[in-house]
C-alpha cells in the first residue's frame, strides 16, 4: 500500500465514524431465525450462538459492507486468507453495527475449492457475501457449514 492509499484509507476511516448507523428493521427470536436458516440451507450444518438475532434491509447492508470491507488487510496465503476475511467481516459487523446475522460460512467456491465466506440475512432473504471482493450472491458457491455468532 502506497502513501496515497494510506491517506485515503485514513480519511475513509474518519468518515466512517460519522456515517449513519443502520436502522434496525427486524429482531428475530432464536426459534424463528433458526427455522428460516434451516429452510434456506437444508443441507448445511448451522450453529446458532445467540437467543435473538438482528438484521436490516439490503440497502443498509450495502452501507455496512462498504464500511467494513474498506479496511480489510491484504490477502496472504495460509496466513490471512478466506477464513480470516470471513471471521473479520462477521466480527466487525457485530462490533460496529450490533447485527449478528452475518454468519461465517464454509463450503466451496465456483471452482470447487474449499472456501470460507459470509452468509447474511437481509429482511426477507439470505445472501452470500464474498468478503475478499465485496461481491454479493456469487454464482456457484455451496454451503456446508454456517456459524451465526
N, CA, C and O atoms as a DFTB+ gen file, in Angstrom:
596 C
 N C O
     1  1       0.845      -1.171       0.000
     2  2       0.000       0.000       0.000
     3  2       0.894       1.239       0.000
     4  3       1.780       1.367       0.845
     5  1       0.662       2.148      -0.946
     6  2       1.492       3.344      -1.020
     7  2       0.958       4.443      -0.096
     8  3      -0.100       4.291       0.516
     9  1       1.688       5.532      -0.006
    10  2       1.339       6.629       0.901
    11  2      -0.044       7.208       0.575
    12  3      -0.829       7.480       1.482
    13  1      -0.339       7.395      -0.701
    14  2      -1.633       7.934      -1.107
    15  2      -2.772       7.023      -0.657
    16  3      -3.783       7.501      -0.143
    17  1      -2.612       5.707      -0.848
    18  2      -3.638       4.756      -0.433
    19  2      -3.840       4.775       1.073
    20  3      -4.968       4.653       1.550
    21  1      -2.749       4.929       1.832
    22  2      -2.859       5.013       3.294
    23  2      -3.629       6.254       3.719
    24  3      -4.438       6.197       4.645
    25  1      -3.387       7.364       3.055
    26  2      -4.101       8.605       3.371
    27  2      -5.587       8.451       3.061
    28  3      -6.430       8.844       3.867
    29  1      -5.912       7.889       1.914
    30  2      -7.315       7.666       1.538
    31  2      -7.982       6.746       2.555
    32  3      -9.119       6.990       2.960
    33  1      -7.287       5.695       2.969
    34  2      -7.841       4.773       3.955
    35  2      -8.101       5.488       5.276
    36  3      -9.144       5.270       5.894
    37  1      -7.189       6.326       5.716
    38  2      -7.378       7.071       6.966
    39  2      -8.574       8.023       6.867
    40  3      -9.359       8.138       7.809
    41  1      -8.708       8.699       5.736
    42  2      -9.856       9.592       5.532
    43  2     -11.148       8.786       5.563
    44  3     -12.128       9.204       6.180
    45  1     -11.152       7.640       4.902
    46  2     -12.348       6.787       4.881
    47  2     -12.711       6.313       6.282
    48  3     -13.891       6.264       6.630
    49  1     -11.711       5.964       7.093
    50  2     -11.971       5.537       8.467
    51  2     -12.585       6.663       9.280
    52  3     -13.510       6.436      10.058
    53  1     -12.080       7.866       9.106
    54  2     -12.631       9.012       9.834
    55  2     -14.071       9.268       9.395
    56  3     -14.947       9.487      10.232
    57  1     -14.311       9.241       8.104
    58  2     -15.676       9.449       7.606
    59  2     -16.627       8.357       8.088
    60  3     -17.797       8.623       8.363
    61  1     -16.125       7.136       8.187
    62  2     -16.963       6.026       8.648
    63  2     -17.441       6.244      10.076
    64  3     -18.532       5.805      10.439
    65  1     -16.636       6.916      10.888
    66  2     -17.050       7.196      12.266
    67  2     -18.294       8.073      12.317
    68  3     -19.068       8.009      13.273
    69  1     -18.482       8.888      11.290
    70  2     -19.610       9.809      11.264
    71  2     -20.740       9.340      10.357
    72  3     -21.758      10.020      10.226
    73  1     -20.566       8.191       9.736
    74  2     -21.611       7.693       8.851
    75  2     -22.799       7.210       9.676
    76  3     -22.625       6.704      10.785
    77  1     -23.999       7.364       9.137
    78  2     -25.183       6.953       9.900
    79  2     -25.203       5.448      10.132
    80  3     -24.817       4.667       9.264
    81  1     -25.648       5.067      11.284
    82  2     -25.783       3.652      11.612
    83  2     -27.074       3.134      10.994
    84  3     -28.030       3.892      10.830
    85  1     -27.111       1.858      10.652
    86  2     -28.314       1.336      10.001
    87  2     -29.516       1.364      10.940
    88  3     -29.396       1.220      12.156
    89  1     -30.646       1.550      10.338
    90  2     -31.891       1.472      11.085
    91  2     -32.206      -0.002      11.275
    92  3     -32.265      -0.759      10.305
    93  1     -32.406      -0.407      12.504
    94  2     -32.744      -1.801      12.776
    95  2     -34.165      -2.049      12.303
    96  3     -35.103      -1.382      12.740
    97  1     -34.313      -2.998      11.420
    98  2     -35.632      -3.275      10.878
    99  2     -36.306      -4.485      11.513
   100  3     -37.530      -4.516      11.639
   101  1     -35.534      -5.463      11.907
   102  2     -36.145      -6.679      12.430
   103  2     -35.329      -7.302      13.545
   104  3     -34.098      -7.308      13.529
   105  1     -36.056      -7.820      14.500
   106  2     -35.477      -8.618      15.572
   107  2     -36.156      -9.980      15.483
   108  3     -37.381     -10.065      15.394
   109  1     -35.363     -11.036      15.507
   110  2     -35.905     -12.384      15.428
   111  2     -35.610     -13.133      16.709
   112  3     -34.519     -13.035      17.269
   113  1     -36.592     -13.876      17.160
   114  2     -36.354     -14.813      18.243
   115  2     -35.525     -15.970      17.683
   116  3     -35.558     -16.257      16.486
   117  1     -34.810     -16.603      18.544
   118  2     -33.938     -17.705      18.170
   119  2     -34.663     -18.745      17.321
   120  3     -34.142     -19.156      16.284
   121  1     -35.846     -19.178      17.734
   122  2     -36.549     -20.252      17.022
   123  2     -36.961     -19.822      15.613
   124  3     -36.871     -20.624      14.683
   125  1     -37.408     -18.582      15.435
   126  2     -37.810     -18.099      14.117
   127  2     -36.603     -17.997      13.186
   128  3     -36.672     -18.402      12.025
   129  1     -35.500     -17.456      13.698
   130  2     -34.297     -17.329      12.885
   131  2     -33.754     -18.705      12.496
   132  3     -33.355     -18.925      11.352
   133  1     -33.742     -19.625      13.462
   134  2     -33.277     -20.991      13.169
   135  2     -34.118     -21.634      12.065
   136  3     -33.583     -22.251      11.144
   137  1     -35.421     -21.483      12.169
   138  2     -36.332     -22.072      11.187
   139  2     -36.045     -21.503       9.788
   140  3     -35.969     -22.253       8.815
   141  1     -35.888     -20.185       9.695
   142  2     -35.600     -19.550       8.402
   143  2     -34.271     -20.048       7.823
   144  3     -34.185     -20.379       6.640
   145  1     -33.246     -20.098       8.665
   146  2     -31.923     -20.520       8.195
   147  2     -31.955     -21.978       7.727
   148  3     -31.417     -22.306       6.669
   149  1     -32.579     -22.838       8.507
   150  2     -32.618     -24.259       8.136
   151  2     -33.440     -24.497       6.864
   152  3     -33.132     -25.388       6.073
   153  1     -34.488     -23.687       6.679
   154  2     -35.298     -23.804       5.467
   155  2     -34.477     -23.385       4.239
   156  3     -34.605     -23.987       3.173
   157  1     -33.640     -22.360       4.387
   158  2     -32.841     -21.862       3.265
   159  2     -31.608     -22.704       2.982
   160  3     -31.152     -22.781       1.841
   161  1     -31.071     -23.332       4.013
   162  2     -29.841     -24.130       3.864
   163  2     -30.056     -25.516       4.475
   164  3     -29.428     -25.848       5.480
   165  1     -30.938     -26.332       3.880
   166  2     -31.311     -27.612       4.498
   167  2     -30.171     -28.618       4.621
   168  3     -30.225     -29.507       5.470
   169  1     -29.145     -28.492       3.790
   170  2     -28.048     -29.455       3.820
   171  2     -26.850     -28.984       4.653
   172  3     -25.882     -29.725       4.827
   173  1     -26.919     -27.767       5.158
   174  2     -25.785     -27.206       5.904
   175  2     -25.890     -27.526       7.395
   176  3     -26.983     -27.657       7.944
   177  1     -24.746     -27.646       8.024
   178  2     -24.677     -27.714       9.482
   179  2     -24.639     -26.269       9.959
   180  3     -23.741     -25.512       9.589
   181  1     -25.611     -25.885      10.776
   182  2     -25.713     -24.488      11.202
   183  2     -25.635     -24.423      12.722
   184  3     -26.342     -25.148      13.422
   185  1     -24.776     -23.553      13.222
   186  2     -24.667     -23.323      14.667
   187  2     -25.158     -21.914      14.973
   188  3     -24.798     -20.946      14.303
   189  1     -25.982     -21.831      15.997
   190  2     -26.563     -20.560      16.426
   191  2     -26.031     -20.253      17.823
   192  3     -26.103     -21.095      18.718
   193  1     -25.500     -19.053      18.007
   194  2     -24.831     -18.727      19.253
   195  2     -25.603     -17.736      20.116
   196  3     -25.211     -17.496      21.257
   197  1     -26.683     -17.154      19.612
   198  2     -27.436     -16.140      20.362
   199  2     -28.897     -16.541      20.494
   200  3     -29.365     -17.452      19.811
   201  1     -29.612     -15.856      21.375
   202  2     -31.030     -16.148      21.555
   203  2     -31.920     -15.169      20.796
   204  3     -33.117     -15.413      20.646
   205  1     -31.352     -14.067      20.318
   206  2     -32.071     -13.118      19.462
   207  2     -31.134     -12.722      18.333
   208  3     -29.915     -12.671      18.498
   209  1     -31.734     -12.442      17.182
   210  2     -30.954     -12.070      16.004
   211  2     -31.494     -10.771      15.428
   212  3     -32.701     -10.531      15.413
   213  1     -30.571      -9.936      14.953
   214  2     -30.913      -8.598      14.481
   215  2     -30.418      -8.416      13.055
   216  3     -29.301      -8.808      12.718
   217  1     -31.267      -7.814      12.217
   218  2     -30.910      -7.609      10.814
   219  2     -31.464      -6.280      10.318
   220  3     -32.146      -5.558      11.045
   221  1     -31.154      -5.983       9.072
   222  2     -31.625      -4.763       8.435
   223  2     -31.902      -5.080       6.970
   224  3     -31.808      -6.234       6.552
   225  1     -32.239      -4.064       6.199
   226  2     -32.571      -4.301       4.787
   227  2     -31.324      -4.297       3.907
   228  3     -30.224      -4.001       4.373
   229  1     -31.507      -4.625       2.645
   230  2     -30.377      -4.777       1.730
   231  2     -29.639      -3.454       1.509
   232  3     -28.412      -3.444       1.408
   233  1     -30.357      -2.362       1.435
   234  2     -29.718      -1.059       1.242
   235  2     -28.769      -0.745       2.405
   236  3     -27.653      -0.270       2.194
   237  1     -29.221      -1.011       3.618
   238  2     -28.381      -0.763       4.787
   239  2     -27.194      -1.723       4.836
   240  3     -26.091      -1.330       5.218
   241  1     -27.419      -2.990       4.447
   242  2     -26.303      -3.934       4.393
   243  2     -25.234      -3.424       3.433
   244  3     -24.041      -3.568       3.701
   245  1     -25.650      -2.835       2.326
   246  2     -24.682      -2.291       1.377
   247  2     -23.792      -1.236       2.021
   248  3     -22.583      -1.217       1.791
   249  1     -24.381      -0.365       2.821
   250  2     -23.617       0.667       3.530
   251  2     -22.686       0.032       4.565
   252  3     -21.540       0.451       4.729
   253  1     -23.193      -0.972       5.248
   254  2     -22.391      -1.654       6.265
   255  2     -21.167      -2.311       5.632
   256  3     -20.050      -2.142       6.121
   257  1     -21.372      -3.054       4.553
   258  2     -20.246      -3.743       3.920
   259  2     -19.262      -2.755       3.294
   260  3     -18.058      -3.010       3.279
   261  1     -19.761      -1.632       2.779
   262  2     -18.855      -0.605       2.265
   263  2     -17.943      -0.114       3.387
   264  3     -16.754       0.120       3.168
   265  1     -18.494       0.039       4.571
   266  2     -17.728       0.494       5.732
   267  2     -16.731      -0.573       6.188
   268  3     -15.556      -0.278       6.406
   269  1     -17.193      -1.785       6.326
   270  2     -16.390      -2.873       6.899
   271  2     -15.304      -3.370       5.941
   272  3     -14.171      -3.606       6.362
   273  1     -15.634      -3.527       4.685
   274  2     -14.684      -4.133       3.746
   275  2     -13.613      -3.158       3.273
   276  3     -12.613      -3.564       2.680
   277  1     -13.823      -1.887       3.534
   278  2     -12.889      -0.864       3.094
   279  2     -11.488      -1.043       3.673
   280  3     -10.496      -0.733       3.013
   281  1     -11.409      -1.532       4.878
   282  2     -10.110      -1.579       5.555
   283  2      -9.569      -2.987       5.768
   284  3      -8.743      -3.206       6.654
   285  1     -10.017      -3.922       4.980
   286  2      -9.511      -5.280       5.129
   287  2      -8.028      -5.338       4.781
   288  3      -7.577      -4.679       3.845
   289  1      -7.275      -6.127       5.535
   290  2      -5.851      -6.305       5.212
   291  2      -5.691      -7.028       3.874
   292  3      -6.656      -7.554       3.321
   293  1      -4.499      -7.044       3.380
   294  2      -4.202      -7.740       2.131
   295  2      -4.242      -9.249       2.348
   296  3      -3.951      -9.744       3.437
   297  1      -4.602      -9.956       1.308
   298  2      -4.604     -11.418       1.313
   299  2      -3.173     -11.928       1.445
   300  3      -2.267     -11.455       0.759
   301  1      -2.983     -12.904       2.337
   302  2      -1.698     -13.586       2.477
   303  2      -2.008     -15.075       2.570
   304  3      -2.640     -15.519       3.529
   305  1      -1.576     -15.831       1.603
   306  2      -1.880     -17.256       1.540
   307  2      -1.531     -17.969       2.846
   308  3      -0.421     -17.830       3.360
   309  1      -2.470     -18.717       3.367
   310  2      -2.334     -19.517       4.585
   311  2      -2.100     -18.699       5.860
   312  3      -1.903     -19.277       6.929
   313  1      -2.117     -17.378       5.765
   314  2      -1.945     -16.543       6.948
   315  2      -3.145     -15.628       7.148
   316  3      -3.707     -15.569       8.241
   317  1      -3.533     -14.924       6.112
   318  2      -4.740     -14.095       6.144
   319  2      -5.457     -14.336       4.832
   320  3      -5.302     -13.603       3.856
   321  1      -6.257     -15.408       4.853
   322  2      -6.925     -15.816       3.628
   323  2      -8.436     -15.867       3.842
   324  3      -8.951     -15.146       4.697
   325  1      -9.147     -16.681       3.104
   326  2     -10.609     -16.627       3.077
   327  2     -11.261     -16.780       4.451
   328  3     -12.213     -16.061       4.756
   329  1     -10.779     -17.686       5.275
   330  2     -11.397     -17.852       6.589
   331  2     -11.183     -16.625       7.466
   332  3     -12.080     -16.234       8.212
   333  1     -10.009     -16.018       7.384
   334  2      -9.736     -14.807       8.160
   335  2     -10.612     -13.648       7.696
   336  3     -11.135     -12.893       8.515
   337  1     -10.770     -13.508       6.379
   338  2     -11.646     -12.459       5.846
   339  2     -13.074     -12.630       6.367
   340  3     -13.705     -11.657       6.777
   341  1     -13.578     -13.852       6.351
   342  2     -14.972     -14.063       6.757
   343  2     -15.166     -13.850       8.257
   344  3     -16.165     -13.256       8.664
   345  1     -14.231     -14.323       9.090
   346  2     -14.340     -14.074      10.525
   347  2     -14.223     -12.583      10.834
   348  3     -14.976     -12.052      11.650
   349  1     -13.285     -11.919      10.186
   350  2     -13.070     -10.488      10.408
   351  2     -14.326      -9.692      10.027
   352  3     -14.739      -8.795      10.762
   353  1     -14.927     -10.020       8.888
   354  2     -16.140      -9.337       8.445
   355  2     -17.265      -9.522       9.448
   356  3     -17.913      -8.549       9.835
   357  1     -17.505     -10.745       9.872
   358  2     -18.565     -11.025      10.831
   359  2     -18.335     -10.273      12.141
   360  3     -19.268      -9.705      12.709
   361  1     -17.102     -10.272      12.612
   362  2     -16.791      -9.596      13.878
   363  2     -16.963      -8.083      13.779
   364  3     -17.496      -7.467      14.702
   365  1     -16.524      -7.474      12.683
   366  2     -16.672      -6.027      12.524
   367  2     -18.140      -5.624      12.402
   368  3     -18.548      -4.602      12.954
   369  1     -18.934      -6.414      11.688
   370  2     -20.367      -6.126      11.566
   371  2     -21.017      -6.141      12.947
   372  3     -21.807      -5.259      13.281
   373  1     -20.680      -7.136      13.731
   374  2     -21.241      -7.247      15.079
   375  2     -20.762      -6.109      15.983
   376  3     -21.565      -5.501      16.691
   377  1     -19.477      -5.822      15.964
   378  2     -18.914      -4.804      16.853
   379  2     -19.386      -3.394      16.494
   380  3     -19.745      -2.611      17.373
   381  1     -19.382      -3.080      15.222
   382  2     -19.716      -1.714      14.807
   383  2     -21.213      -1.452      14.694
   384  3     -21.685      -0.362      15.017
   385  1     -21.955      -2.451      14.234
   386  2     -23.352      -2.216      13.876
   387  2     -24.348      -3.014      14.710
   388  3     -25.560      -2.870      14.547
   389  1     -23.837      -3.850      15.600
   390  2     -24.672      -4.631      16.519
   391  2     -25.677      -5.513      15.783
   392  3     -26.810      -5.692      16.231
   393  1     -25.248      -6.058      14.653
   394  2     -26.062      -7.005      13.886
   395  2     -25.361      -8.354      13.914
   396  3     -24.166      -8.445      13.632
   397  1     -26.103      -9.398      14.252
   398  2     -25.500     -10.718      14.388
   399  2     -26.022     -11.719      13.358
   400  3     -25.982     -12.929      13.586
   401  1     -26.507     -11.216      12.235
   402  2     -26.992     -12.100      11.177
   403  2     -26.039     -12.135       9.984
   404  3     -26.452     -12.414       8.859
   405  1     -24.769     -11.851      10.238
   406  2     -23.726     -12.019       9.218
   407  2     -22.848     -13.169       9.701
   408  3     -21.885     -12.965      10.439
   409  1     -23.192     -14.364       9.279
   410  2     -22.506     -15.554       9.752
   411  2     -21.267     -15.885       8.946
   412  3     -21.064     -15.378       7.843
   413  1     -20.453     -16.738       9.513
   414  2     -19.253     -17.254       8.855
   415  2     -19.628     -18.607       8.257
   416  3     -20.095     -19.502       8.961
   417  1     -19.418     -18.739       6.958
   418  2     -19.799     -19.973       6.264
   419  2     -18.574     -20.614       5.618
   420  3     -17.598     -19.946       5.277
   421  1     -18.662     -21.918       5.465
   422  2     -17.632     -22.635       4.713
   423  2     -18.312     -23.597       3.762
   424  3     -19.411     -24.088       4.020
   425  1     -17.651     -23.848       2.686
   426  2     -18.180     -24.733       1.656
   427  2     -17.209     -24.749       0.496
   428  3     -16.013     -24.983       0.672
   429  1     -17.742     -24.496      -0.705
   430  2     -16.907     -24.499      -1.908
   431  2     -17.253     -23.311      -2.785
   432  3     -18.404     -22.881      -2.849
   433  1     -16.236     -22.784      -3.464
   434  2     -16.487     -21.706      -4.411
   435  2     -16.867     -22.299      -5.765
   436  3     -17.003     -23.515      -5.904
   437  1     -17.038     -21.430      -6.759
   438  2     -17.471     -21.886      -8.083
   439  2     -16.471     -22.821      -8.748
   440  3     -16.838     -23.583      -9.642
   441  1     -15.207     -22.775      -8.321
   442  2     -14.182     -23.669      -8.881
   443  2     -14.110     -25.004      -8.151
   444  3     -13.276     -25.851      -8.474
   445  1     -14.989     -25.189      -7.164
   446  2     -14.998     -26.434      -6.406
   447  2     -13.970     -26.497      -5.294
   448  3     -13.800     -27.541      -4.665
   449  1     -13.277     -25.383      -5.041
   450  2     -12.254     -25.354      -3.990
   451  2     -12.898     -25.058      -2.635
   452  3     -13.848     -24.280      -2.552
   453  1     -12.383     -25.675      -1.586
   454  2     -12.845     -25.367      -0.232
   455  2     -12.672     -23.869      -0.003
   456  3     -11.659     -23.284      -0.387
   457  1     -13.670     -23.257       0.625
   458  2     -13.656     -21.795       0.730
   459  2     -14.485     -21.352       1.927
   460  3     -15.424     -22.034       2.336
   461  1     -14.124     -20.200       2.480
   462  2     -14.899     -19.575       3.557
   463  2     -15.388     -18.217       3.070
   464  3     -14.703     -17.529       2.313
   465  1     -16.585     -17.843       3.517
   466  2     -17.228     -16.603       3.091
   467  2     -18.284     -16.261       4.129
   468  3     -18.293     -16.859       5.205
   469  1     -19.167     -15.327       3.844
   470  2     -20.203     -14.941       4.807
   471  2     -21.586     -15.187       4.241
   472  3     -21.796     -15.144       3.029
   473  1     -22.526     -15.444       5.137
   474  2     -23.946     -15.521       4.811
   475  2     -24.629     -14.493       5.694
   476  3     -24.363     -14.430       6.894
   477  1     -25.512     -13.681       5.109
   478  2     -26.216     -12.686       5.907
   479  2     -27.692     -12.660       5.546
   480  3     -28.087     -13.018       4.436
   481  1     -28.496     -12.228       6.510
   482  2     -29.936     -12.120       6.307
   483  2     -30.301     -10.661       6.132
   484  3     -30.181      -9.866       7.063
   485  1     -30.748     -10.311       4.931
   486  2     -31.397      -9.023       4.708
   487  2     -32.886      -9.313       4.893
   488  3     -33.317     -10.451       4.709
   489  1     -33.651      -8.331       5.243
   490  2     -35.067      -8.562       5.515
   491  2     -35.657      -9.409       4.387
   492  3     -35.681      -8.989       3.230
   493  1     -36.126     -10.591       4.733
   494  2     -36.794     -11.455       3.774
   495  2     -35.940     -12.487       3.058
   496  3     -36.491     -13.437       2.503
   497  1     -34.619     -12.347       3.045
   498  2     -33.825     -13.273       2.241
   499  2     -32.384     -13.373       2.740
   500  3     -31.790     -12.382       3.165
   501  1     -31.835     -14.582       2.683
   502  2     -30.420     -14.803       2.968
   503  2     -29.605     -14.552       1.696
   504  3     -30.075     -14.781       0.582
   505  1     -28.378     -14.076       1.893
   506  2     -27.463     -13.808       0.788
   507  2     -26.074     -14.307       1.171
   508  3     -25.763     -14.478       2.350
   509  1     -25.251     -14.537       0.161
   510  2     -23.843     -14.871       0.356
   511  2     -23.031     -13.615       0.065
   512  3     -23.309     -12.890      -0.891
   513  1     -22.023     -13.366       0.901
   514  2     -21.079     -12.269       0.677
   515  2     -19.690     -12.858       0.521
   516  3     -19.239     -13.637       1.361
   517  1     -19.020     -12.486      -0.549
   518  2     -17.607     -12.816      -0.724
   519  2     -16.814     -11.644      -0.152
   520  3     -16.669     -10.621      -0.822
   521  1     -16.294     -11.770       1.086
   522  2     -15.677     -10.618       1.732
   523  2     -14.348     -10.166       1.121
   524  3     -13.887      -9.059       1.398
   525  1     -13.740     -11.000       0.307
   526  2     -12.481     -10.595      -0.325
   527  2     -12.709      -9.631      -1.484
   528  3     -11.823      -8.851      -1.833
   529  1     -13.905      -9.687      -2.080
   530  2     -14.195      -8.834      -3.242
   531  2     -15.394      -7.918      -3.024
   532  3     -15.555      -6.933      -3.745
   533  1     -16.234      -8.228      -2.043
   534  2     -17.465      -7.459      -1.831
   535  2     -18.623      -7.941      -2.675
   536  3     -19.706      -7.359      -2.619
   537  1     -18.425      -8.983      -3.451
   538  2     -19.492      -9.493      -4.310
   539  2     -20.588     -10.139      -3.459
   540  3     -20.308     -10.888      -2.523
   541  1     -21.836      -9.833      -3.802
   542  2     -22.985     -10.427      -3.128
   543  2     -23.599     -11.469      -4.058
   544  3     -23.764     -11.238      -5.256
   545  1     -23.929     -12.607      -3.487
   546  2     -24.525     -13.732      -4.193
   547  2     -23.693     -14.213      -5.388
   548  3     -24.197     -14.290      -6.508
   549  1     -22.416     -14.538      -5.144
   550  2     -21.604     -15.083      -6.235
   551  2     -22.189     -16.412      -6.705
   552  3     -22.722     -17.186      -5.911
   553  1     -22.084     -16.654      -7.965
   554  2     -22.651     -17.856      -8.569
   555  2     -21.783     -19.066      -8.254
   556  3     -20.555     -18.974      -8.288
   557  1     -22.409     -20.199      -7.950
   558  2     -21.699     -21.460      -7.834
   559  2     -21.158     -21.812      -6.465
   560  3     -20.481     -22.830      -6.321
   561  1     -21.434     -21.000      -5.451
   562  2     -20.953     -21.320      -4.111
   563  2     -21.886     -22.338      -3.466
   564  3     -23.104     -22.267      -3.624
   565  1     -21.300     -23.284      -2.739
   566  2     -22.092     -24.246      -1.978
   567  2     -21.731     -24.079      -0.493
   568  3     -20.603     -23.727      -0.148
   569  1     -22.697     -24.336       0.355
   570  2     -22.520     -24.130       1.795
   571  2     -22.604     -25.456       2.530
   572  3     -23.558     -26.215       2.362
   573  1     -21.591     -25.727       3.347
   574  2     -21.581     -26.927       4.167
   575  2     -21.781     -26.635       5.641
   576  3     -22.298     -27.472       6.381
   577  1     -21.369     -25.437       6.075
   578  2     -21.400     -25.104       7.499
   579  2     -21.567     -23.595       7.651
   580  3     -20.976     -22.820       6.899
   581  1     -22.382     -23.179       8.637
   582  2     -22.555     -21.754       8.954
   583  2     -22.561     -21.591      10.470
   584  3     -23.198     -22.363      11.187
   585  1     -21.850     -20.583      10.945
   586  2     -21.918     -20.165      12.352
   587  2     -22.469     -18.748      12.390
   588  3     -21.916     -17.845      11.762
   589  1     -23.561     -18.552      13.128
   590  2     -24.089     -17.212      13.366
   591  2     -23.707     -16.831      14.779
   592  3     -24.274     -17.358      15.736
   593  1     -22.739     -15.910      14.930
   594  2     -22.225     -15.500      16.237
   595  2     -23.016     -14.331      16.759
   596  3     -22.738     -13.836      17.851
